[in-house]
Amino acid sequence: MDRLRFIPLGGLSEVGMNCAALALGDTTIAIDCGVGFTNELGADMVHPDFSWLHDEGDRLRAIVITHGHEDHIGALPYFLKRQRVPVYAPPYAAALIEDRLEEHRLDDVDLRVNRVGERFDIGPLSIERFGVHHSIADATGLIVDTPLGTVIHTGDFKIEAAPCEGQRFDRDRLAKAAASGVRLLLSDSTGADTSGRSGLEGEAAATLDSCVAEAAQRVVVATFSSNVFRLRAAFDIARREGRRVCLLGMSVQKHTEVARRLGHLAPLDALLVSIEEAATLPRHELMIVAGGTQGEGSSSLTRLARDEHSHLHLDPGDSVIFSSRIIPGNERAVFDVINRFEQRGVDVVTRRAVPGVHASGHGSRDEQRAMIELVRPESFVPVHGTHHHRQRHAELAREAGIEDIALLENGDVLEVTEDTMNTSGRVDTGRIYVERTVTVSSEVMAARRRMAAGGLVTIVLSMKGGRVYQPPRILTHAVVSDSEKEELEAQVARHVHGRLKGRRFQEDERAVHVAVEATRGFLYHVRRKRPAITAVVDGVT
């Protein structure tokens, strides 16, 4: 056990899909197991390709979760369907994981709940959780003691100067670890492009309070469902303003239920109303708390923007407050929702107009610098975020006097000894797409991309006795304009017929292959087109 390996499988050069492996001797653990959300070609989400982890077999001893955001826990059901290993998680994340496992009908999963300050051993790795400020309850980092030194993984974090109730940052524990020596720091880079410090959760609550007080009619507070602190602020504001609260969307309902059960929220029975009751309340007596802040097409907030909700409707003079940020990649969908509200005369408040209405859960540059200076590691690896973010984070480490820094990409193998740190090769990584909880094969996604980029061509062959007895029928979809369609189909039919005529095929599949390749070559060389191509024989593939 003379080397420790760190292998990111997701979460680098992208937002979300966080997953990495830490391996020493015959023991490997995964840190987090997250998804990313997408609307690419019909898929709903994407997660890392876990093939390398599965290939570890019995060496993979556990998955250790830092906190309960979907980009850290959402892929667990897909991993556990193929391979069962113990899952270690803090209480709030564990409650959310239980819910996901139930949705996927996965039972007998070894889910082990451990709290901040508790230590657990996995092979030669001794792990302790420490608390960090973040936009979800029970967010933690990891102190991993190994025979080669201590590794600290911050998880997602910020450092609040005036934390609200329930937030915890274990500065003293990190200082104690630093005093004993930290071999390697793995630290969240998401906020590395933002100067100064991130906003305070308490300040966001105060700004939200002012915005709600100014709302004369029905008001919608749109926020990240997982931010219990923001939910609690919205509920407190509703009480002060004499408004009842309707929870809109399954995610915000689930997080409210979990937070109440774990004691993060006071009893809400007198405050909450059903959707049916909400529709009958005077407009100035209702607050709607909604998730779906990223413009998700199926979300209740988007249906509200399109005026397609079956019970609730917004009128001119009503207000929607986005107490959230736009996750990179979702700009178009979010702006579409905002535009739909504004076109109907609804007042919309966003972070752009009122910056204080949202506080990020990720530390900005001053907090990232403070973490580096607090831990004082021998070596440093920025994790989570784009290459740009991680490069900016690395600059902070250099300014703090850290010289041994590695900028990795997904699949890179980082080897750490007592004295050295270097990359040594790569493992295969990739992205697995999911559509309504069902994994979409790479072949299907590739075909969808070809169709999206170049259209679809279908070849119908008429065969008898292994021979083509008439020209094939060619059907094109979105390959060329309607005015060119008939001529192109005739050209392809003549070309394919010329390649097949007079030949006898032992199997229809061989004729199909020749027809597809002939069509592919013709369309590329003559038209520079690369559509998806399929062929059938007398209607049978």
C-alpha positions as CSV (number, residue, x, y, z in Angstrom):
1,M,0.0,0.0,0.0
2,D,2.6,2.5,-1.1
3,R,0.3,4.6,-3.3
4,L,-3.1,6.1,-3.0
5,R,-5.1,6.6,-6.1
6,F,-7.8,9.3,-6.7
7,I,-9.9,8.8,-9.9
8,P,-12.7,11.3,-10.8
9,L,-15.4,9.6,-12.9
10,G,-17.8,12.6,-13.1
11,G,-18.1,16.2,-12.0
12,L,-15.0,17.6,-13.7
13,S,-15.4,19.9,-16.7
14,E,-19.1,19.7,-16.2
15,V,-21.8,20.8,-13.7
16,G,-23.2,17.9,-11.7
17,M,-22.6,14.1,-12.0
18,N,-20.2,14.1,-9.1
19,C,-18.5,10.8,-8.5
20,A,-14.9,9.9,-7.7
21,A,-13.0,6.9,-6.5
22,L,-10.3,6.7,-3.8
23,A,-8.3,3.5,-3.8
24,L,-5.6,2.1,-1.6
25,G,-4.4,-1.5,-1.7
26,D,-7.4,-3.9,-2.0
27,T,-9.8,-1.2,-0.9
28,T,-11.7,1.2,-3.2
29,I,-14.5,3.6,-2.2
30,A,-16.6,5.9,-4.3
31,I,-17.3,9.4,-3.0
32,D,-20.7,10.5,-4.2
33,C,-22.8,9.1,-7.0
34,G,-24.7,11.9,-8.7
35,V,-26.7,12.7,-11.8
36,G,-26.9,15.7,-14.2
37,F,-30.1,16.9,-15.7
38,T,-30.6,17.2,-19.5
39,N,-33.2,17.6,-22.2
40,E,-30.9,16.1,-24.8
41,L,-32.7,14.0,-27.4
42,G,-35.5,12.9,-25.0
43,A,-33.3,11.9,-22.1
44,D,-34.2,13.3,-18.6
45,M,-30.9,12.9,-16.8
46,V,-27.3,11.6,-17.2
47,H,-24.9,9.9,-14.9
48,P,-21.3,8.8,-15.1
49,D,-20.4,5.4,-16.7
50,F,-19.7,3.3,-13.6
51,S,-18.0,0.4,-15.6
52,W,-14.6,1.0,-14.0
53,L,-16.1,0.9,-10.5
54,H,-18.0,-2.3,-11.3
55,D,-14.9,-3.8,-12.6
56,E,-13.3,-3.3,-9.2
57,G,-15.5,-6.1,-8.0
58,D,-15.0,-7.0,-4.3
59,R,-12.3,-4.3,-4.0
60,L,-15.1,-1.7,-4.1
61,R,-16.1,-1.6,-0.4
62,A,-18.6,1.3,-0.2
63,I,-20.1,4.5,-1.5
64,V,-19.6,7.5,0.8
65,I,-22.1,10.4,0.3
66,T,-21.2,13.9,1.3
67,H,-24.7,15.4,1.1
68,G,-28.1,14.9,-0.4
69,H,-28.2,17.0,-3.6
70,E,-29.2,15.1,-6.7
71,D,-25.8,15.7,-8.3
72,H,-24.3,13.7,-5.5
73,I,-27.0,11.0,-4.8
74,G,-29.2,10.7,-7.8
75,A,-27.4,7.9,-9.6
76,L,-27.3,5.6,-6.6
77,P,-30.3,3.5,-7.8
78,Y,-28.7,2.9,-11.2
79,F,-25.4,1.9,-9.6
80,L,-27.1,-0.4,-7.0
81,K,-29.2,-2.2,-9.6
82,R,-26.0,-3.8,-10.8
83,Q,-23.8,-4.0,-7.7
84,R,-24.7,-3.8,-4.1
85,V,-22.2,-2.2,-1.7
86,P,-22.8,-0.4,1.6
87,V,-23.8,3.3,1.3
88,Y,-22.7,5.7,4.0
89,A,-24.7,9.0,4.2
90,P,-25.5,11.8,6.7
91,P,-29.1,11.8,8.0
92,Y,-30.8,14.2,5.6
93,A,-29.1,12.5,2.5
94,A,-30.0,9.1,3.9
95,A,-33.7,10.0,4.1
96,L,-33.7,11.2,0.5
97,I,-31.8,8.1,-0.6
98,E,-34.4,5.8,1.1
99,D,-37.1,7.6,-1.0
100,R,-35.1,7.1,-4.2
101,L,-34.6,3.4,-3.5
102,E,-38.3,2.9,-2.8
103,E,-39.1,4.6,-6.1
104,H,-36.9,2.1,-7.9
105,R,-38.1,-0.8,-5.8
106,L,-34.7,-1.5,-4.4
107,D,-34.8,-3.2,-1.0
108,D,-32.1,-4.8,1.2
109,V,-29.7,-2.0,0.5
110,D,-27.1,-1.6,3.2
111,L,-27.6,2.1,4.0
112,R,-25.6,3.3,7.0
113,V,-26.4,6.6,8.6
114,N,-23.5,8.5,10.2
115,R,-23.4,12.0,11.6
116,V,-20.8,14.8,11.8
117,G,-17.9,13.8,14.1
118,E,-18.6,10.1,13.7
119,R,-15.8,7.9,12.4
120,F,-16.0,4.7,10.4
121,D,-13.4,2.4,9.0
122,I,-13.4,0.9,5.5
123,G,-10.3,-1.3,5.0
124,P,-7.2,0.9,5.6
125,L,-9.3,4.1,5.3
126,S,-10.5,5.7,8.5
127,I,-13.2,8.3,7.6
128,E,-14.7,11.1,9.7
129,R,-17.4,13.6,8.6
130,F,-17.1,17.3,9.3
131,G,-19.8,19.9,8.9
132,V,-19.8,22.5,6.2
133,H,-22.2,25.3,5.2
134,H,-24.1,24.6,2.1
135,S,-27.6,25.0,0.7
136,I,-28.9,21.7,2.1
137,A,-29.2,20.3,5.6
138,D,-26.4,17.9,6.9
139,A,-23.9,18.9,4.3
140,T,-20.5,17.4,5.1
141,G,-16.9,17.0,4.0
142,L,-14.7,14.0,4.7
143,I,-11.5,13.6,6.6
144,V,-9.9,10.4,5.3
145,D,-6.9,9.1,7.3
146,T,-4.7,6.7,5.4
147,P,-1.3,5.1,5.9
148,L,0.1,7.6,3.5
149,G,-1.4,10.7,5.2
150,T,-4.7,12.5,5.6
151,V,-6.9,13.4,2.6
152,I,-9.6,16.0,3.1
153,H,-12.6,16.2,0.7
154,T,-14.6,19.4,1.3
155,G,-17.7,18.3,-0.5
156,D,-19.7,21.3,-1.7
157,F,-19.2,24.1,0.8
158,K,-19.3,27.8,1.7
159,I,-18.2,29.6,4.9
160,E,-20.9,31.9,6.3
161,A,-19.8,34.7,8.6
162,A,-23.3,34.7,10.3
163,P,-24.8,31.2,9.8
164,C,-28.5,30.7,10.3
165,E,-29.9,28.0,12.6
166,G,-29.0,24.5,11.6
167,Q,-25.9,25.5,9.6
168,R,-22.5,24.2,10.8
169,F,-18.9,24.6,9.8
170,D,-16.4,22.6,11.8
171,R,-13.5,25.1,11.6
172,D,-11.8,23.7,14.8
173,R,-11.9,20.2,13.5
174,L,-10.2,21.2,10.3
175,A,-7.6,23.2,12.2
176,K,-6.9,20.1,14.3
177,A,-6.4,18.1,11.1
178,A,-4.1,20.7,9.7
179,A,-2.0,20.7,12.8
180,S,-1.4,17.0,12.3
181,G,-0.7,17.5,8.6
182,V,-2.9,17.1,5.5
183,R,-1.4,15.2,2.6
184,L,-4.0,16.2,0.0
185,L,-6.9,18.6,-0.2
186,L,-9.8,18.0,-2.7
187,S,-11.9,21.1,-2.8
188,D,-15.1,22.4,-4.4
189,S,-14.3,24.8,-7.2
190,T,-17.8,25.8,-8.3
191,G,-17.6,29.4,-7.0
192,A,-14.1,30.2,-8.2
193,D,-15.1,32.8,-10.7
194,T,-16.9,34.9,-8.1
195,S,-14.8,37.4,-6.2
196,G,-15.3,38.2,-2.5
197,R,-17.6,36.0,-0.4
198,S,-20.9,34.4,-1.3
199,G,-24.1,35.9,0.1
200,L,-25.4,34.9,3.5
201,E,-28.5,32.7,3.8
202,G,-29.8,35.2,6.4
203,E,-29.5,38.1,4.0
204,A,-31.3,36.1,1.3
205,A,-34.1,35.5,3.8
206,A,-34.3,39.2,4.7
207,T,-34.5,40.2,1.0
208,L,-37.1,37.6,0.3
209,D,-39.1,39.1,3.2
210,S,-39.1,42.5,1.6
211,C,-40.1,41.2,-1.8
212,V,-43.1,39.3,-0.3
213,A,-44.1,42.3,1.7
214,E,-44.3,44.3,-1.5
215,A,-46.5,41.8,-3.2
216,A,-50.1,43.0,-3.3
217,Q,-51.7,39.8,-4.6
218,R,-50.9,36.1,-5.0
219,V,-47.2,35.5,-4.6
220,V,-45.0,32.5,-5.8
221,V,-41.7,31.9,-4.1
222,A,-39.7,29.7,-6.5
223,T,-36.6,28.2,-4.9
224,F,-34.5,25.0,-4.8
225,S,-36.6,22.4,-3.0
226,S,-33.6,21.0,-1.2
227,N,-32.7,24.3,0.5
228,V,-34.4,23.7,3.9
229,F,-33.1,27.0,5.2
230,R,-34.8,29.0,2.4
231,L,-38.0,26.9,2.8
232,R,-38.0,27.7,6.5
233,A,-37.5,31.4,5.7
234,A,-40.5,31.4,3.3
235,F,-42.7,29.7,5.9
236,D,-41.7,32.2,8.6
237,I,-42.4,35.1,6.1
238,A,-45.8,33.7,5.3
239,R,-46.8,33.6,9.0
240,R,-45.8,37.2,9.5
241,E,-47.6,38.3,6.4
242,G,-50.8,36.4,7.2
243,R,-50.5,34.1,4.2
244,R,-51.3,30.4,3.9
245,V,-48.8,28.3,2.0
246,C,-49.4,25.9,-0.9
247,L,-46.5,23.5,-1.8
248,L,-46.4,23.2,-5.5
249,G,-44.5,20.2,-7.0
250,M,-43.5,16.8,-5.8
251,S,-39.9,17.8,-5.0
252,V,-40.8,20.7,-2.6
253,Q,-43.4,18.5,-0.9
254,K,-40.9,15.7,-0.4
255,H,-38.2,17.9,1.0
256,T,-40.6,19.6,3.3
257,E,-41.8,16.2,4.6
258,V,-38.2,15.0,5.2
259,A,-37.2,18.3,6.9
260,R,-40.2,18.2,9.2
261,R,-39.5,14.6,10.1
262,L,-35.9,15.3,10.9
263,G,-36.6,18.4,13.0
264,H,-35.4,21.0,10.6
265,L,-38.8,22.6,10.3
266,A,-41.4,23.6,12.9
267,P,-44.9,22.1,12.6
268,L,-46.6,23.4,9.6
269,D,-50.1,22.0,9.8
270,A,-51.8,25.3,10.5
271,L,-49.9,27.0,7.7
272,L,-50.2,24.6,4.7
273,V,-53.2,24.3,2.4
274,S,-54.0,21.9,-0.4
275,I,-54.0,23.0,-4.0
276,E,-57.8,22.9,-4.0
277,E,-58.0,25.1,-0.9
278,A,-55.4,27.5,-2.3
279,A,-57.5,28.2,-5.3
280,T,-60.3,29.5,-3.1
281,L,-58.3,31.8,-0.9
282,P,-58.3,35.6,-1.4
283,R,-55.2,36.4,-3.6
284,H,-53.4,38.4,-0.9
285,E,-53.7,35.6,1.6
286,L,-51.8,33.0,-0.4
287,M,-48.1,32.1,-0.9
288,I,-47.2,29.4,-3.3
289,V,-43.8,27.7,-2.7
290,A,-42.6,26.0,-5.8
291,G,-39.5,24.1,-7.1
292,G,-38.8,23.7,-10.8
293,T,-36.6,26.8,-10.9
294,Q,-34.5,25.5,-13.8
295,G,-37.4,25.6,-16.3
296,E,-38.0,21.8,-16.3
297,G,-40.7,21.1,-18.8
298,S,-42.7,18.9,-16.5
299,S,-42.5,21.0,-13.4
300,S,-45.5,22.6,-11.8
301,L,-43.8,26.1,-12.1
302,T,-43.5,25.7,-15.9
303,R,-47.1,24.6,-16.1
304,L,-48.1,27.6,-14.1
305,A,-46.1,29.9,-16.5
306,R,-47.9,28.3,-19.4
307,D,-51.2,28.7,-17.6
308,E,-51.7,24.9,-17.9
309,H,-52.1,24.1,-14.2
310,S,-55.4,22.5,-13.5
311,H,-56.1,24.4,-10.3
312,L,-53.9,27.4,-9.9
313,H,-53.6,30.4,-12.2
314,L,-51.7,33.7,-12.0
315,D,-53.3,37.0,-13.0
316,P,-51.8,40.4,-13.8
317,G,-50.4,41.9,-10.6
318,D,-49.5,38.6,-9.1
319,S,-45.8,38.1,-8.3
320,V,-43.2,35.3,-8.9
321,I,-40.0,35.6,-6.9
322,F,-37.1,33.5,-8.1
323,S,-35.1,33.0,-5.0
324,S,-32.6,30.9,-7.0
325,R,-29.9,31.0,-9.6
326,I,-29.7,29.6,-13.1
327,I,-27.5,26.5,-13.3
328,P,-25.3,26.8,-16.4
329,G,-27.0,25.2,-19.4
330,N,-30.5,26.0,-18.3
331,E,-30.6,29.7,-19.3
332,R,-32.9,29.3,-22.3
333,A,-35.5,27.2,-20.4
334,V,-35.5,29.5,-17.4
335,F,-35.8,32.7,-19.5
336,D,-38.7,31.1,-21.4
337,V,-40.6,30.6,-18.1
338,I,-39.8,34.2,-17.0
339,N,-41.0,35.6,-20.4
340,R,-44.2,33.6,-20.2
341,F,-45.0,35.1,-16.8
342,E,-44.2,38.6,-17.8
343,Q,-46.2,38.4,-21.0
344,R,-49.2,37.7,-18.9
345,G,-48.6,40.8,-16.7
346,V,-47.1,38.8,-13.7
347,D,-44.5,40.7,-11.8
348,V,-41.2,38.7,-11.8
349,V,-38.3,39.2,-9.3
350,T,-35.0,37.6,-10.2
351,R,-31.5,37.6,-8.9
352,R,-30.4,39.8,-11.8
353,A,-32.7,42.7,-10.6
354,V,-32.5,42.0,-6.9
355,P,-29.1,40.2,-6.2
356,G,-29.8,39.6,-2.6
357,V,-32.8,37.4,-3.2
358,H,-30.6,34.4,-3.5
359,A,-27.4,33.2,-1.8
360,S,-25.3,30.6,-3.4
361,G,-24.5,27.4,-1.6
362,H,-20.9,27.4,-3.0
363,G,-18.1,29.5,-1.5
364,S,-16.6,32.3,-3.6
365,R,-12.9,33.1,-3.9
366,D,-12.4,34.4,-0.4
367,E,-14.0,31.3,1.1
368,Q,-12.0,29.0,-1.1
369,R,-8.8,30.8,-0.1
370,A,-9.8,30.6,3.6
371,M,-10.3,26.8,3.2
372,I,-6.8,26.4,1.7
373,E,-5.2,28.5,4.4
374,L,-7.1,26.7,7.1
375,V,-6.1,23.2,6.0
376,R,-2.6,24.0,4.7
377,P,-2.3,20.9,2.6
378,E,0.9,19.6,1.1
379,S,-0.9,18.9,-2.2
380,F,-4.0,20.3,-3.8
381,V,-6.6,19.2,-6.4
382,P,-9.5,21.4,-7.3
383,V,-12.7,19.3,-7.9
384,H,-16.3,20.0,-9.1
385,G,-16.9,22.4,-11.9
386,T,-15.5,23.3,-15.3
387,H,-11.9,23.4,-16.2
388,H,-12.0,27.2,-16.0
389,H,-13.4,27.1,-12.5
390,R,-10.8,24.6,-11.4
391,Q,-8.0,26.5,-13.0
392,R,-9.0,29.6,-11.2
393,H,-9.2,27.7,-7.9
394,A,-5.7,26.4,-8.6
395,E,-4.5,30.0,-8.9
396,L,-5.7,30.6,-5.4
397,A,-3.8,27.6,-4.1
398,R,-0.6,28.9,-5.7
399,E,-1.1,32.3,-4.2
400,A,-1.4,30.6,-0.8
401,G,2.0,28.9,-1.3
402,I,0.8,25.5,-2.4
403,E,3.2,24.3,-5.2
404,D,2.1,20.7,-5.7
405,I,-1.2,21.0,-7.6
406,A,-2.9,18.7,-10.2
407,L,-5.6,19.7,-12.6
408,L,-7.4,16.5,-13.6
409,E,-10.1,15.5,-16.0
410,N,-12.6,12.7,-15.6
411,G,-10.8,9.4,-15.9
412,D,-7.4,10.6,-14.9
413,V,-5.6,8.4,-12.4
414,L,-3.8,10.5,-9.7
415,E,-1.3,8.6,-7.7
416,V,-0.2,9.9,-4.3
417,T,2.7,8.6,-2.2
418,E,4.1,10.1,1.0
419,D,6.3,12.3,-1.0
420,T,5.0,12.6,-4.6
421,M,1.8,13.3,-6.6
422,N,1.5,12.6,-10.3
423,T,-1.0,11.3,-12.9
424,S,-0.4,7.9,-14.3
425,G,-2.7,6.9,-17.1
426,R,-6.5,7.0,-17.5
427,V,-9.5,4.8,-17.0
428,D,-12.5,4.7,-19.4
429,T,-15.3,7.1,-18.5
430,G,-18.4,8.3,-20.2
431,R,-22.0,9.4,-19.8
432,I,-25.1,7.2,-19.5
433,Y,-28.4,8.7,-20.4
434,V,-31.7,7.9,-18.6
435,E,-35.2,8.5,-19.8
436,R,-38.0,8.2,-17.3
437,T,-35.8,6.0,-15.0
438,V,-34.9,3.7,-17.8
439,T,-31.3,3.6,-19.1
440,V,-31.0,4.5,-22.8
441,S,-28.3,2.5,-24.6
442,S,-25.4,4.3,-26.3
443,E,-26.5,2.9,-29.6
444,V,-30.0,4.5,-29.2
445,M,-28.5,7.9,-28.2
446,A,-26.1,7.7,-31.2
447,A,-29.0,7.0,-33.5
448,R,-31.0,9.9,-32.0
449,R,-28.0,12.2,-32.5
450,R,-27.7,11.2,-36.2
451,M,-31.4,11.8,-36.7
452,A,-31.3,15.1,-34.9
453,A,-28.3,16.2,-36.9
454,G,-29.1,14.7,-40.4
455,G,-32.6,13.3,-40.4
456,L,-33.7,9.7,-41.1
457,V,-33.6,7.5,-44.2
458,T,-35.6,4.2,-44.3
459,I,-34.9,1.7,-47.0
460,V,-37.6,-0.9,-47.8
461,L,-36.2,-3.9,-49.7
462,S,-38.4,-6.4,-51.7
463,M,-36.6,-9.7,-51.8
464,K,-37.4,-13.2,-53.0
465,G,-35.1,-16.2,-53.1
466,G,-32.2,-14.0,-51.8
467,R,-32.6,-11.6,-54.7
468,V,-34.0,-8.0,-54.9
469,Y,-36.7,-8.2,-57.5
470,Q,-37.6,-4.5,-57.8
471,P,-36.1,-1.1,-56.9
472,P,-36.2,-0.4,-53.1
473,R,-38.5,2.2,-51.7
474,I,-36.7,5.1,-50.0
475,L,-38.4,7.2,-47.4
476,T,-36.5,10.3,-46.1
477,H,-37.4,12.5,-43.1
478,A,-35.9,15.9,-42.5
479,V,-32.9,15.1,-44.7
480,V,-33.6,17.7,-47.4
481,S,-36.4,20.2,-48.1
482,D,-39.8,19.0,-49.3
483,S,-39.1,20.3,-52.8
484,E,-35.9,18.1,-53.1
485,K,-37.3,15.1,-51.3
486,E,-38.9,13.2,-54.2
487,E,-35.8,13.6,-56.4
488,L,-33.4,12.5,-53.7
489,E,-35.4,9.4,-52.8
490,A,-35.4,8.4,-56.5
491,Q,-31.6,9.0,-56.8
492,V,-30.9,6.8,-53.7
493,A,-33.3,4.1,-54.9
494,R,-31.5,3.9,-58.3
495,H,-28.1,3.8,-56.6
496,V,-29.0,1.1,-54.1
497,H,-30.8,-1.0,-56.7
498,G,-27.7,-0.8,-58.8
499,R,-25.6,-2.1,-56.0
500,L,-28.0,-5.0,-55.2
501,K,-29.3,-6.0,-58.7
502,G,-28.1,-9.4,-59.9
503,R,-26.6,-10.4,-56.6
504,R,-27.9,-13.3,-54.5
505,F,-27.7,-13.1,-50.7
506,Q,-27.6,-16.1,-48.4
507,E,-29.2,-14.0,-45.7
508,D,-31.5,-10.9,-45.8
509,E,-29.3,-9.3,-43.1
510,R,-26.4,-9.1,-45.6
511,A,-28.6,-7.4,-48.2
512,V,-29.7,-4.9,-45.5
513,H,-26.1,-4.2,-44.6
514,V,-25.1,-3.6,-48.3
515,A,-28.1,-1.3,-48.8
516,V,-27.4,0.8,-45.7
517,E,-23.7,1.2,-46.6
518,A,-24.5,2.1,-50.2
519,T,-27.0,4.7,-49.0
520,R,-24.5,6.1,-46.5
521,G,-21.8,6.4,-49.0
522,F,-24.0,8.0,-51.7
523,L,-25.5,10.6,-49.3
524,Y,-22.2,11.6,-48.0
525,H,-20.2,11.9,-51.2
526,V,-23.0,13.4,-53.3
527,R,-24.9,15.5,-50.7
528,R,-22.5,15.6,-47.7
529,K,-25.3,14.3,-45.6
530,R,-25.0,11.9,-42.6
531,P,-28.5,10.9,-41.6
532,A,-29.5,7.9,-39.5
533,I,-30.2,5.0,-41.8
534,T,-32.3,1.9,-41.3
535,A,-33.5,-0.8,-43.6
536,V,-36.2,-3.4,-43.6
537,V,-37.0,-6.4,-45.9
538,D,-40.7,-6.6,-46.8
539,G,-41.5,-4.7,-43.6
540,V,-39.4,-7.0,-41.4
541,T,-36.1,-5.7,-40.0
